[in-house]
Every structure is written in structure tokens, then in C-alpha cells.
Amino acid sequence: MLSLEPLDRAWLHQRIEKRFDDMLAQGFLEEVKKLRARGDLQVDLPSMRCVGYRQAWEALDGIMPMTELRDRGIFATRQLAKRQLTWLRSMPQRHIVQADGAQVLQQALKWVDAQCP
């Protein structure tokens, strides 16, 4: 199993912030508004409990101020990333490629090529 894991937690946090900011800039909140308007989705469904969607839904419901959406979404994403890394570390057989390294793509492709001769 190939595992992309960053060495630098600050790098990971910056990537998470950028990703969430990009989602917001590309209309994420409008997407959630459209999903809500369909009428067949509720906040307690697994799809709407996903990181980001849950926070957007709560902001749209007024459960939290809209001004907190970004920070809470980023915080929830960081928590998820931490749980994922903990889960990956429980697999000693994994092959680690440094996700924040300069040659991540080349290293990952080299490993894949070696597994599929």
C-alpha cells in the first residue's frame, strides 16, 4: 500500500486552508444551498455530515455565524486529516512517500511501476 504522508504538519495545514478557501471561492456555499433546496436531503444524512458540508449547513441554518464557516470547516478538516494519518500509521506494511517532498509524483509512480511490472 502506498501512503502519501507529510513530514511537516504546517505544510498540511496550509494545504487544508488553501483547499477550503478554493472551495468557498468556487461556489461551495451555493452548492450547499442548491442541495438544501432540493428538499430530499437533511443535515443528519451521511452525505451532509461530511466535513465542510456539515459546517455550511449549520451556517445556513443560523446555528453558527456565517463568519465562522471558514474557520470551523478548516478545523474539522484538520481533525479528519489527523485521524486519517493515525489510521495510516497503524499499517506498518505501507510504503511512505513524503507528500510535502519535491519528488512526490516521481516517487509514487516509481513505487507503482515496481508493483506492476
Secondary structure, DSSP 8 states (H G I E B T S, - for coil): -EEEE-S-HHHHHHHHHHHHHHHHHTTHHHHHHHHHHHSS--TTSGGGSSTTHHHHHHHHHTSS-GGGHHHHHHHHHHHHHHHHHHHHHT-TT-EEEETTSTTHHHHHHHHHHHH--
